[in-house]
Amino acid sequence: MTIDEIINGLFKYNDVKIFLKFCIYSLLPYFITLFLYIFCSYC
């Protein structure tokens, strides 16, 4: 399942979908960077 499919399944309203998709895609790099930073600090 992709992020798009999950959002489409949970939310039927286009405005909410567009807003959530924007939030997820804009915050994703920060979460990945943070995860890698924490993961690498433990190794």
TAHU-V946080 format. One record per pair of residues at least 6 apart in sequence whose ideal C-beta (glycine too) atoms are under 6 Angstrom apart, sorted by the first residue. I is the first residue (numbers start at 1). J is the second residue. D is the distance in Angstrom with one decimal. If there is no record, write none. Layout:
# TAHU-V946080
I,J,D + I,J,D
This chain:
# TAHU-V946080
7,17,5.4 + 7,20,5.7 + 11,17,5.1
